[in-house]
Every structure is written in structure tokens, then in C-alpha cells.
Amino acid sequence: MRIMFAGDIHGNMGHLNWLFRHAKKNDVDTIIACGDFGYWVHLAFGRKFIARASLLAEHNNIPILWVDGNHENHDLLDKLREEHGDHAPIPTPDQWVKWIPRGCRFDINGYTFMGYGGAYSVDWKQRELGHSFWKQELINPYHLDEVSNDKVDVLITHEAPYGKQLTYKDDISVSVAQRELVLELQQKVNPDLHVCGHHHVRETWNYNNTEIHVLGRDTMDKESVLIRDFPAR
């Protein structure tokens, strides 16, 4: 089982096409996107993006899973969670494209994965509430308290854990607080691998027994992905 983790796609159709070409070239079985995927299906371009993702996934036989970033329609995601629960990835719109609700654990080839989306939009004042910005984007510490302490093999988040200076966002107190919550989650579930996005840079470091990768954004091609093999257990 070969998995390609992808950084922020931002509903970028050109980058989506590149991702599937790169995945096919490298014999990838599944793509997992680390937030700011582009779930804006209240808008025409968002519907086209999701339809294209489903078409490419089915055509290449490579499903794509994604965690929510700060730039998704969280009102619609709340409705999906209410309808389907949060115990398994949810079709958006079908089996080829699935959203991983916050705290959802799932198994791939004998490995336990967990997704946890959310982050702070530094540009929220330039956005319209309920149309291009949603308050549910933030990680809720009370929800985090309910997450089980059971270990996972792989943690996928949008925000990066606190521990290394990344960008100007680390000068914003709310953003730092979100990173601290992600570090708390990481310490709680003790993954071997933690992959995230949000900061539009490519960085890696180790904390305790966890290998951490921050992936780049849609304009960064190979710097926006990480490919890993997961041999059957």
C-alpha cells in the first residue's frame, strides 16, 4: 500500500490534475489531503472541483481522502457529520472522495490513521461569514478533550503542531494557540508519522517518537507531497 499525502490544494483544478498524474507515475494507491482541500460546493467552481476529483479518482483507481482545513464550507460539513456520524470517512460525494471528520480513526492495511482538521484564518476580516469564512474552522479544545488516548500510527491534521517556527502565522497568538492544541493532540495519540499543511512551506522535524512533515501548497508541486509505503501487517 503506497499513500501520497498532499498539502493544501485550495480547489486548484490544475494542481489536482498534477497530483493524480504524479500519483499514477509513482504507483500510489491512495491520496490523503491535509486540509484546505476545496470543499466549496455552495459555489459553481467548488462543485466542478469536487466532480473533477471524483472523476480523476475513479479513472485512476486512486481514492482521495481529505481532512478539513480552515477554508472549507463548515456549515455543510456539520450537516454531513450530523447525517453520517464521525466514525468513518464520509463520501463527498461518493466512495472515491471522502472527508475525514475530526477525530475519525480508520484502518488502511493494518495501520491506524486519524484525521483532525481545522485552523485559524489569518485573513478572516477580508472574508464573508457563512460564505467564505466559518467560525467552526477553529479547533475546539473541548472536542479535543473527548479524543481517545489510544495510539495511532498516522495523524493527519491541517494545522501543524507547535515546536518549530514556520511562518508569520507564528506571530499571531490565536494561530499559536491552535498549534499548541495540535501538539496536545499529537502527544495524546503518539503517532509514528504526523503530516499536515496550512503554512505553505515544506518542513520536517522529530518530536519524541513522532516524525513530523509540513507539506507545501498547490503551487509547490513536489514540495507539496509526501509518499510513503505501508506494507501489510
Secondary structure by P-SEA (a helix, b strand, c coil): cbbbbbccccccaaaaaaaaaaaaaacccbbbbccccccccccaaaaaaaaaaaaaaaaacbbbbbbbccccaaaaaaaaaaacccccbbbcccccbbbbcccbbbbcccbbbbbbbcccccccccccccccccccccccaaaaaacccccccbbbbcccccccccccccccaaaaaaaaaaaaaaaaccccbbbbccccbbbbbbcccbbbbbbbccccccccbbbbbbccc
